[in-house]
Amino acid sequence: MTHTTTDEPRRKASGAVVPVLAFAGIVVAVMQTLLVPVIKDLPQLLHTAPSNATWVLTSTLLSGAVATPIMGRLGDLYGKRRMLIASLAVMVLGALVSALTSQLLTMIVGRTLQGFAMGAIPLGIGLMRDMLPRERLGSAMALMSSSIGVGGGLALPAAALVAQHADWHALFYGAAGLGVLAIALTLLTVPESPMRAEGTFDLPGALGLSAGLVLLLLPVTKGSDWGWASATTLTLFGAALAVLLLWGLYELRAKAPLVDLRTTARPAVLFTNLASIMVGVAFYVVSLVLPQLLQLPKATGYGLGQSMVVAGLCVAPLGLTMMFTAPVYARLSARYGPRTTLIIGLLIIAVGYGGGLGLMQAAWETILTSVILGAGIGLAYSSLPALIVGAVPASETGAANGLNTLMRSIGTSVSSAVIGMVLANTAHTVGGMAIPTMHGFRVSFVIATGAVAAGLVLALFLPKTGRPAPQHLQLRASSEEDAVLELAEEVLRGFRGRVLDASGVPVARAKVTLIDRRGRQAGATLSGTDGAYVLAVPAEGAYVLAAKAAGHGPLASAATHSGEERAVVVDLSLPGEAVSV
């Protein structure tokens, strides 16, 4: 798959781009935990059975899972800023629908629309890669990636305060207002990315993936209600397996697939996505356990007897710490690489859950646990987009990060199902009401620790990357070219050179394409501000390097790579008039 640029001039990214995109990510993440403070009251509020009320949460989860890879691919094709605004607009519409109803079916429709906004997070990461220079990209992507946890953590106390002192519909009016503000700020400060993927939208692939995800996540989220061994649950799991296998076979044959499975199968991408599932599991456990422990009455012997608002405030440091971890991640990643930073984050999460087993006797202990876990989850979440961005072409950034966000959502879904089952099976009944036990809370923490251990093993399988190049050797190009330059610097196999005009002046942002002997594209990049380009070579042999830039004619140059561990320098001169290729 190739990439290209639009004809419109590239606007310089202002200093407000990063905070605005991060704010948009936090706003859409709020949708995931918006109703947690009133979840136990939903059956009465919606005049329905408890099993039906859970669809208000399940619908958001399902639509968010479906939207992330689809919106990412649409962003690659038609503009990431455009799709980001569309995601936020759908969220605002969904919030208003929910705000104006107390009927179950209409509420589910509104919550489904709200879930589609989750695609905004991978779109924001893609915009950052396309616009920001290398020195700002690490911390910016870290903040955007962490916005999932930041929004979820900060929403708990805010939503609890609103629910405790106002009508619960005010939650949706507030969410709609935040969405409108995010749209306005995006329109004012965020330029559109000039990068576009070539090809068309894979509608059959999108429908197949959507069907497979719904069939998979439905039994995951509803299995405890239906019974894990029930015919409905097992049938849906079997159908999901069949649909996803057929979808995979179709995607491998599609000319412009929704998800490039060959790229996804690369070790750097595969193990990052698998580790993302484990990080998602670990993140959601603390969100499920600590609020319940804090609000249980002291008469239970282990409950901390705090109000809904205080419980939210005790868990809020989880999100705040994730936010403040972004600059720390940038320094660690710049020195040791995102793989090492991911491993450090997972180790800190393990310490948080291990220590948390003995820190459940006071509110301050839950705050300490939240801070430790927030630091670890923040480092882990921040590492994931950097690992993905460094392993996929620029034209696939949105779709690849959308798939990675989907993996985290699958992790939180599995976590919700498993921890819900553990707490239900270990609960004791008092006055006809099931009360979670301390044993159930501790088993949940042990499960989270096990997930972190599995994630750590997966992270160790990630390919090691070389140390960052010294500052005086780094080319100051856009962040899109940086990933290619770093890759070529690391493996030292490929072509490098400069694109010059007829007068010998460097040509910036010229598209340089590597073509193999069969006429197929083997790589592509854009020249840096000094005209420099680097292209990694997939295999030794003869190639043609073709260069093209606005206002200049195209030029092609033959070059041969012998497979030696060195770069072959090939200079291209772009004349002012057209030249036959």
C-alpha positions as CSV (number, residue, x, y, z in Angstrom):
1,M,0.0,0.0,0.0
2,T,1.3,3.4,-0.9
3,H,0.8,6.9,0.3
4,T,0.5,10.2,-1.4
5,T,-0.1,13.8,-0.5
6,T,-2.9,16.2,-1.2
7,D,-2.3,19.2,-3.5
8,E,-3.1,21.7,-0.8
9,P,-0.2,23.4,1.0
10,R,0.8,22.0,4.3
11,R,-0.1,24.2,7.2
12,K,2.3,24.5,10.1
13,A,1.1,22.8,13.2
14,S,0.6,25.3,16.1
15,G,1.5,24.7,19.7
16,A,-2.2,24.1,20.5
17,V,-2.5,21.0,18.3
18,V,-1.3,18.5,20.9
19,P,-3.4,19.7,23.8
20,V,-6.5,20.0,21.6
21,L,-6.1,16.5,20.2
22,A,-5.5,15.2,23.7
23,F,-8.6,17.0,24.9
24,A,-10.6,15.3,22.2
25,G,-9.2,11.9,23.2
26,I,-10.2,12.6,26.9
27,V,-13.7,13.7,25.8
28,V,-14.4,10.5,23.9
29,A,-12.9,8.3,26.6
30,V,-15.3,9.8,29.1
31,M,-18.1,8.0,27.3
32,Q,-16.7,4.7,28.6
33,T,-17.1,5.5,32.3
34,L,-19.8,8.2,32.1
35,L,-22.5,5.9,33.6
36,V,-20.4,4.0,36.1
37,P,-21.6,6.1,39.1
38,V,-25.3,5.3,38.3
39,I,-24.8,1.8,36.9
40,K,-26.6,0.1,39.9
41,D,-29.6,2.5,39.5
42,L,-30.0,2.0,35.7
43,P,-32.8,-0.6,36.0
44,Q,-34.9,1.8,38.0
45,L,-34.0,4.8,35.9
46,L,-34.9,3.0,32.6
47,H,-37.8,1.0,34.0
48,T,-36.3,-2.3,32.9
49,A,-34.7,-5.5,34.2
50,P,-31.0,-5.5,35.3
51,S,-30.1,-7.8,32.4
52,N,-31.6,-5.4,29.9
53,A,-30.0,-2.3,31.5
54,T,-26.5,-3.7,30.9
55,W,-27.0,-3.1,27.2
56,V,-26.6,0.6,27.8
57,L,-22.9,-0.1,28.6
58,T,-22.5,-3.1,26.2
59,S,-23.7,-1.1,23.2
60,T,-21.1,1.6,23.7
61,L,-18.4,-1.0,24.0
62,L,-19.4,-2.8,20.8
63,S,-19.7,0.3,18.6
64,G,-16.4,1.6,19.9
65,A,-14.7,-1.7,19.0
66,V,-16.2,-1.6,15.5
67,A,-15.5,2.1,14.9
68,T,-11.8,2.3,15.8
69,P,-10.3,0.3,12.8
70,I,-12.9,1.6,10.4
71,M,-12.5,5.3,11.2
72,G,-8.7,4.8,11.2
73,R,-8.8,3.5,7.6
74,L,-11.3,6.2,6.5
75,G,-8.9,8.8,8.0
76,D,-6.0,7.4,6.0
77,L,-8.1,7.6,2.8
78,Y,-10.0,10.8,3.2
79,G,-8.3,12.9,5.9
80,K,-7.8,12.2,9.6
81,R,-9.0,15.7,10.8
82,R,-12.2,15.3,8.7
83,M,-12.9,11.9,10.3
84,L,-12.0,13.1,13.8
85,I,-14.6,15.9,13.5
86,A,-17.1,13.3,12.2
87,S,-16.5,11.1,15.1
88,L,-17.0,13.9,17.6
89,A,-20.1,15.0,15.8
90,V,-21.7,11.5,16.0
91,M,-20.8,11.5,19.8
92,V,-22.5,14.8,20.3
93,L,-25.6,13.5,18.5
94,G,-25.6,10.3,20.6
95,A,-25.3,12.3,23.8
96,L,-28.2,14.5,23.0
97,V,-30.4,11.5,22.1
98,S,-29.6,9.9,25.5
99,A,-30.1,13.2,27.3
100,L,-33.7,13.4,26.0
101,T,-34.9,10.0,26.8
102,S,-35.6,7.5,29.7
103,Q,-36.6,4.7,27.3
104,L,-34.3,1.7,27.1
105,L,-34.2,1.3,23.3
106,T,-33.7,5.0,22.6
107,M,-31.0,5.1,25.3
108,I,-29.2,2.2,23.6
109,V,-29.3,4.0,20.3
110,G,-27.8,7.1,21.8
111,R,-25.1,5.1,23.7
112,T,-24.2,3.2,20.5
113,L,-23.6,6.5,18.7
114,Q,-21.4,7.7,21.5
115,G,-19.2,4.6,21.2
116,F,-18.4,5.5,17.6
117,A,-16.3,8.4,18.9
118,M,-13.6,6.0,20.1
119,G,-12.1,6.2,16.6
120,A,-10.9,9.7,17.5
121,I,-8.0,8.4,19.5
122,P,-6.1,6.6,16.7
123,L,-7.0,9.5,14.3
124,G,-5.4,11.9,16.7
125,I,-2.2,9.8,16.9
126,G,-2.1,9.7,13.1
127,L,-2.4,13.4,12.9
128,M,0.4,13.9,15.3
129,R,2.7,11.6,13.3
130,D,1.9,13.5,10.1
131,M,2.4,17.0,11.5
132,L,4.8,17.0,14.4
133,P,8.6,17.0,14.3
134,R,10.5,14.2,16.0
135,E,11.4,16.0,19.1
136,R,7.7,16.6,19.9
137,L,6.2,13.4,18.6
138,G,7.1,11.0,21.5
139,S,5.5,12.9,24.3
140,A,2.5,14.0,22.1
141,M,1.6,10.4,21.1
142,A,2.1,9.3,24.7
143,L,-0.4,11.8,25.9
144,M,-2.9,10.9,23.2
145,S,-2.6,7.2,23.9
146,S,-3.0,7.8,27.6
147,S,-6.1,9.9,27.1
148,I,-8.1,6.6,27.2
149,G,-7.2,6.1,30.8
150,V,-7.1,9.8,31.7
151,G,-10.6,10.4,30.4
152,G,-11.9,7.3,32.2
153,G,-10.2,8.2,35.5
154,L,-11.2,11.9,35.5
155,A,-14.8,11.1,34.5
156,L,-15.5,9.0,37.6
157,P,-15.4,11.8,40.2
158,A,-17.0,14.4,37.9
159,A,-19.8,12.0,36.9
160,A,-20.3,11.0,40.5
161,L,-20.6,14.7,41.6
162,V,-23.2,15.4,38.8
163,A,-25.2,12.2,39.5
164,Q,-25.3,12.9,43.3
165,H,-26.5,16.5,43.0
166,A,-28.4,16.7,39.7
167,D,-30.7,14.7,37.3
168,W,-28.7,11.9,35.7
169,H,-29.5,13.2,32.2
170,A,-27.2,16.2,33.0
171,L,-24.3,13.7,32.4
172,F,-25.2,13.6,28.7
173,Y,-25.8,17.3,28.3
174,G,-22.3,17.8,29.8
175,A,-20.8,15.2,27.4
176,A,-22.5,16.9,24.4
177,G,-21.1,20.3,25.5
178,L,-17.6,18.9,25.8
179,G,-17.9,17.3,22.3
180,V,-19.0,20.7,20.8
181,L,-16.0,22.4,22.5
182,A,-13.7,19.7,21.1
183,I,-15.1,20.1,17.6
184,A,-14.7,23.9,17.7
185,L,-11.1,23.7,19.0
186,T,-10.2,21.2,16.4
187,L,-11.6,23.3,13.6
188,L,-9.7,26.3,14.9
189,T,-6.3,24.8,15.7
190,V,-5.7,21.5,13.9
191,P,-4.8,21.5,10.2
192,E,-5.7,18.6,8.0
193,S,-2.9,16.1,7.3
194,P,-1.6,16.1,3.7
195,M,-1.0,12.3,3.8
196,R,-3.5,10.0,2.0
197,A,-3.5,6.3,1.4
198,E,-4.2,5.2,-2.2
199,G,-7.1,2.8,-2.9
200,T,-10.7,2.7,-1.9
201,F,-12.6,1.9,1.2
202,D,-13.0,-1.9,1.8
203,L,-16.7,-2.0,2.5
204,P,-17.0,-5.9,2.6
205,G,-14.0,-6.0,4.9
206,A,-15.6,-3.4,7.2
207,L,-18.9,-5.4,7.3
208,G,-17.0,-8.6,7.9
209,L,-14.9,-7.2,10.7
210,S,-17.9,-5.5,12.3
211,A,-19.9,-8.8,12.3
212,G,-17.0,-10.8,13.7
213,L,-16.4,-8.3,16.5
214,V,-20.0,-8.1,17.5
215,L,-20.3,-11.9,17.5
216,L,-17.1,-12.1,19.6
217,L,-17.7,-9.4,22.1
218,L,-21.4,-10.1,22.7
219,P,-20.7,-13.4,24.5
220,V,-17.6,-11.9,26.2
221,T,-19.7,-9.1,27.8
222,K,-22.9,-11.1,28.3
223,G,-21.5,-14.5,29.1
224,S,-21.9,-14.2,32.9
225,D,-25.7,-13.4,32.4
226,W,-26.3,-16.1,29.7
227,G,-24.0,-18.7,31.2
228,W,-20.6,-19.5,29.8
229,A,-21.6,-23.0,28.7
230,S,-25.0,-22.0,27.4
231,A,-25.9,-22.7,23.8
232,T,-26.2,-19.0,23.0
233,T,-22.7,-18.2,24.2
234,L,-21.0,-21.1,22.6
235,T,-22.9,-20.6,19.3
236,L,-21.8,-16.9,19.2
237,F,-18.2,-17.8,19.9
238,G,-18.2,-20.4,17.1
239,A,-19.9,-18.0,14.7
240,A,-17.3,-15.3,15.6
241,L,-14.4,-17.7,14.9
242,A,-15.9,-18.7,11.5
243,V,-16.7,-15.1,10.4
244,L,-13.2,-13.7,11.5
245,L,-11.4,-16.6,9.6
246,L,-13.4,-15.9,6.4
247,W,-12.8,-12.2,6.9
248,G,-9.0,-12.8,7.2
249,L,-9.0,-14.9,4.0
250,Y,-10.8,-12.1,2.2
251,E,-8.5,-9.4,3.5
252,L,-5.4,-11.3,2.4
253,R,-6.8,-11.3,-1.2
254,A,-8.2,-7.7,-1.2
255,K,-6.2,-5.1,-3.2
256,A,-6.9,-2.4,-0.7
257,P,-7.8,-4.2,2.6
258,L,-9.3,-2.5,5.6
259,V,-6.5,-4.1,7.7
260,D,-3.3,-5.1,6.1
261,L,-2.9,-8.5,7.8
262,R,0.6,-9.0,6.3
263,T,1.7,-5.9,8.1
264,T,-0.2,-6.9,11.2
265,A,1.7,-10.3,11.2
266,R,5.0,-8.6,11.6
267,P,6.5,-9.4,15.0
268,A,6.7,-5.7,16.0
269,V,3.0,-5.2,15.3
270,L,1.7,-8.6,16.3
271,F,3.4,-8.7,19.8
272,T,2.5,-5.1,20.4
273,N,-1.2,-5.8,19.8
274,L,-1.1,-8.9,21.9
275,A,0.6,-7.0,24.7
276,S,-2.1,-4.3,24.3
277,I,-4.8,-6.8,25.2
278,M,-3.0,-7.6,28.5
279,V,-2.5,-3.9,29.3
280,G,-6.2,-3.4,28.7
281,V,-7.1,-6.2,31.1
282,A,-4.8,-4.8,33.8
283,F,-6.2,-1.2,33.4
284,Y,-9.8,-2.1,33.8
285,V,-9.3,-4.3,36.9
286,V,-8.5,-1.3,39.1
287,S,-11.4,0.6,37.7
288,L,-13.8,-2.2,38.7
289,V,-12.4,-3.1,42.1
290,L,-11.4,0.1,43.9
291,P,-14.6,2.1,43.5
292,Q,-16.6,-0.9,44.9
293,L,-14.2,-1.4,47.8
294,L,-14.3,2.3,48.7
295,Q,-18.1,2.5,48.7
296,L,-18.9,-0.7,50.6
297,P,-20.1,0.1,54.2
298,K,-17.7,-0.3,57.0
299,A,-20.1,-2.8,58.6
300,T,-18.8,-5.4,56.1
301,G,-15.5,-5.4,58.0
302,Y,-13.5,-4.5,55.0
303,G,-15.5,-1.8,53.1
304,L,-14.2,1.8,53.5
305,G,-17.6,3.5,53.7
306,Q,-16.9,6.4,51.4
307,S,-19.4,8.4,49.3
308,M,-19.7,8.1,45.5
309,V,-17.8,11.4,45.0
310,V,-15.0,10.5,47.5
311,A,-14.6,7.1,45.9
312,G,-14.2,8.8,42.5
313,L,-11.7,11.2,43.9
314,C,-9.6,8.4,45.3
315,V,-9.4,6.7,41.9
316,A,-8.9,10.0,40.0
317,P,-5.0,9.9,40.6
318,L,-5.0,6.9,38.2
319,G,-5.9,9.2,35.3
320,L,-3.9,12.2,36.5
321,T,-0.7,10.1,36.9
322,M,-1.2,8.7,33.4
323,M,-1.4,12.3,32.1
324,F,1.8,13.4,33.8
325,T,3.7,10.3,32.8
326,A,3.7,11.4,29.1
327,P,6.9,13.7,29.4
328,V,8.6,11.0,31.5
329,Y,7.9,8.4,28.8
330,A,9.3,10.7,26.1
331,R,12.7,10.9,27.9
332,L,12.8,7.2,28.7
333,S,11.8,6.3,25.1
334,A,14.3,8.7,23.6
335,R,17.1,7.0,25.6
336,Y,16.1,3.4,25.7
337,G,13.4,3.0,23.1
338,P,9.6,2.2,23.4
339,R,10.1,-1.5,23.8
340,T,12.2,-1.0,27.0
341,T,9.7,1.6,28.2
342,L,6.8,-0.8,27.7
343,I,8.7,-3.4,29.8
344,I,9.3,-0.8,32.6
345,G,5.6,0.1,32.6
346,L,4.5,-3.5,32.9
347,L,6.9,-4.0,35.8
348,I,5.5,-1.0,37.6
349,I,2.0,-2.3,37.0
350,A,3.0,-5.6,38.5
351,V,4.4,-3.8,41.6
352,G,1.2,-1.8,41.9
353,Y,-1.1,-4.9,41.9
354,G,1.3,-7.0,44.0
355,G,1.5,-4.2,46.6
356,G,-2.2,-3.5,46.3
357,L,-3.0,-6.9,47.7
358,G,-2.0,-5.6,51.1
359,L,-3.1,-2.0,50.6
360,M,-6.9,-2.2,50.9
361,Q,-7.5,-1.1,54.5
362,A,-7.7,2.7,54.1
363,A,-8.6,5.3,51.5
364,W,-5.1,6.6,51.4
365,E,-3.8,3.2,50.5
366,T,-6.1,3.0,47.5
367,I,-4.8,6.4,46.4
368,L,-1.2,5.1,46.6
369,T,-2.2,2.1,44.6
370,S,-3.9,4.3,42.0
371,V,-0.8,6.4,41.6
372,I,1.6,3.4,41.1
373,L,-0.8,1.8,38.7
374,G,-1.3,5.1,36.8
375,A,2.4,5.5,36.3
376,G,2.8,2.0,35.0
377,I,-0.3,2.0,32.8
378,G,0.7,5.5,31.5
379,L,4.2,4.2,30.4
380,A,2.7,1.1,28.8
381,Y,-0.1,2.9,27.0
382,S,2.4,5.6,25.8
383,S,4.7,3.0,24.3
384,L,2.1,1.2,22.2
385,P,1.5,3.8,19.5
386,A,5.2,4.5,19.1
387,L,5.8,0.7,18.6
388,I,3.0,0.6,16.0
389,V,4.0,3.8,14.2
390,G,7.6,2.6,13.9
391,A,6.5,-0.6,12.3
392,V,3.9,0.4,9.7
393,P,4.0,2.7,6.6
394,A,2.8,6.3,7.0
395,S,-0.3,5.5,4.8
396,E,-1.5,2.9,7.4
397,T,-1.0,4.9,10.6
398,G,-4.7,5.5,11.2
399,A,-5.8,1.9,10.5
400,A,-2.9,0.3,12.4
401,N,-3.5,2.5,15.5
402,G,-7.2,1.9,15.2
403,L,-6.5,-1.9,15.4
404,N,-4.3,-1.4,18.4
405,T,-7.0,0.6,20.1
406,L,-9.3,-2.2,19.3
407,M,-7.0,-4.7,21.0
408,R,-7.1,-2.6,24.2
409,S,-10.9,-2.5,24.0
410,I,-10.9,-6.3,23.7
411,G,-8.7,-6.4,26.8
412,T,-11.1,-4.2,28.8
413,S,-14.0,-6.3,27.6
414,V,-12.4,-9.5,28.7
415,S,-11.4,-7.9,32.0
416,S,-15.0,-6.7,32.7
417,A,-16.4,-10.2,32.0
418,V,-13.8,-12.2,34.0
419,I,-13.7,-9.8,37.0
420,G,-17.5,-9.6,37.0
421,M,-17.7,-13.3,37.1
422,V,-15.1,-13.6,39.9
423,L,-16.8,-11.0,42.0
424,A,-20.2,-12.6,41.5
425,N,-19.0,-16.1,42.3
426,T,-17.1,-15.0,45.5
427,A,-19.9,-12.6,46.8
428,H,-22.0,-13.4,49.8
429,T,-25.7,-12.6,50.1
430,V,-27.0,-10.2,52.8
431,G,-30.7,-9.3,52.8
432,G,-31.1,-10.7,49.3
433,M,-28.3,-8.5,48.0
434,A,-24.9,-9.9,46.7
435,I,-22.0,-8.2,48.4
436,P,-18.5,-8.5,46.9
437,T,-15.9,-9.9,49.3
438,M,-12.3,-9.0,50.0
439,H,-11.4,-12.5,48.7
440,G,-13.0,-11.6,45.3
441,F,-11.1,-8.3,45.2
442,R,-7.8,-10.0,45.9
443,V,-8.4,-12.7,43.3
444,S,-9.1,-9.9,40.8
445,F,-5.8,-8.3,41.6
446,V,-4.0,-11.6,41.2
447,I,-5.7,-12.0,37.8
448,A,-4.5,-8.6,36.8
449,T,-0.9,-9.5,37.9
450,G,-1.1,-12.6,35.7
451,A,-2.2,-10.6,32.7
452,V,0.7,-8.2,33.3
453,A,3.1,-11.2,33.5
454,A,1.7,-12.5,30.1
455,G,2.1,-9.0,28.7
456,L,5.7,-8.9,29.9
457,V,6.5,-12.1,28.1
458,L,5.0,-10.8,24.9
459,A,6.9,-7.6,25.2
460,L,10.2,-9.5,25.5
461,F,9.4,-11.0,22.0
462,L,9.3,-7.6,20.4
463,P,12.3,-7.0,18.1
464,K,15.0,-5.0,19.7
465,T,15.7,-1.6,18.1
466,G,19.0,0.2,18.0
467,R,19.8,3.2,20.1
468,P,18.6,6.6,18.7
469,A,21.0,8.2,16.3
470,P,23.1,11.1,17.7
471,Q,21.6,14.5,17.4
472,H,24.1,15.7,14.8
473,L,23.2,12.8,12.5
474,Q,19.5,13.1,12.7
475,L,17.8,14.6,9.7
476,R,15.2,17.3,10.4
477,A,12.3,16.1,8.3
478,S,8.7,15.6,9.2
479,S,7.7,12.9,11.6
480,E,6.5,10.7,8.7
481,E,10.0,10.5,7.2
482,D,11.6,10.1,10.6
483,A,10.3,6.6,11.1
484,V,11.7,5.5,7.7
485,L,15.0,7.2,8.4
486,E,15.4,5.6,11.8
487,L,14.6,2.2,10.3
488,A,17.2,2.6,7.6
489,E,19.8,3.9,10.0
490,E,19.1,0.9,12.2
491,V,19.5,-1.9,9.5
492,L,21.9,0.0,7.3
493,R,20.5,-1.7,4.2
494,G,19.1,0.5,1.5
495,F,19.5,3.6,-0.7
496,R,20.1,7.0,0.5
497,G,20.8,10.3,-1.3
498,R,19.4,13.7,-2.0
499,V,16.7,15.2,-4.3
500,L,18.1,18.3,-6.1
501,D,16.7,20.6,-8.7
502,A,18.5,21.6,-11.9
503,S,20.4,24.3,-10.0
504,G,21.5,21.8,-7.3
505,V,19.1,23.2,-4.7
506,P,17.6,20.5,-2.4
507,V,13.9,19.7,-3.0
508,A,12.0,19.1,0.2
509,R,9.0,16.7,0.4
510,A,9.7,15.1,-3.0
511,K,8.1,11.7,-3.2
512,V,10.8,9.0,-3.7
513,T,9.5,5.6,-4.8
514,L,11.5,2.4,-4.9
515,I,10.4,0.0,-7.7
516,D,11.6,-3.6,-8.0
517,R,12.4,-5.4,-11.2
518,R,8.8,-6.6,-11.6
519,G,7.5,-3.0,-11.6
520,R,6.0,-3.3,-8.1
521,Q,6.5,-0.6,-5.4
522,A,8.9,-1.8,-2.8
523,G,9.0,1.3,-0.7
524,A,8.2,5.1,-0.6
525,T,9.2,8.1,1.4
526,L,9.4,11.9,1.2
527,S,12.6,13.8,1.1
528,G,13.5,15.9,4.2
529,T,14.0,19.7,4.4
530,D,17.6,19.2,3.1
531,G,16.4,17.0,0.2
532,A,17.8,13.9,1.9
533,Y,15.9,10.6,1.7
534,V,16.6,7.0,3.0
535,L,14.8,3.9,1.8
536,A,15.3,0.5,3.3
537,V,15.6,-2.4,0.8
538,P,13.6,-5.5,1.2
539,A,16.1,-7.7,-0.6
540,E,19.2,-7.4,-2.8
541,G,18.8,-6.9,-6.5
542,A,18.1,-4.2,-9.1
543,Y,15.7,-1.4,-8.4
544,V,14.6,1.9,-9.9
545,L,14.3,5.0,-7.8
546,A,11.7,7.4,-9.1
547,A,11.4,11.0,-7.7
548,K,8.5,13.4,-8.2
549,A,7.8,16.9,-6.7
550,A,5.3,19.7,-7.3
551,G,6.7,22.1,-9.9
552,H,9.3,19.6,-11.1
553,G,9.3,16.9,-13.7
554,P,9.7,13.3,-12.7
555,L,13.1,11.4,-12.8
556,A,14.1,7.8,-12.5
557,S,17.5,6.3,-11.7
558,A,18.5,2.7,-11.8
559,A,20.4,1.3,-8.8
560,T,21.5,-2.1,-7.6
561,H,21.8,-3.3,-4.0
562,S,24.2,-6.1,-3.4
563,G,22.9,-7.1,0.0
564,E,25.9,-5.8,1.9
565,E,25.3,-4.2,5.3
566,R,25.7,-0.6,4.0
567,A,23.7,2.1,2.3
568,V,24.1,2.8,-1.4
569,V,24.2,6.5,-2.1
570,V,22.1,7.5,-5.2
571,D,21.6,11.2,-6.0
572,L,18.6,12.3,-8.0
573,S,18.4,15.7,-9.8
574,L,15.0,17.0,-10.6
575,P,15.0,19.3,-13.7
576,G,12.6,22.2,-14.1
577,E,11.0,20.5,-17.1
578,A,9.4,17.1,-17.6
579,V,11.7,14.2,-18.2
580,S,10.6,10.8,-19.6
581,V,10.6,8.0,-17.1
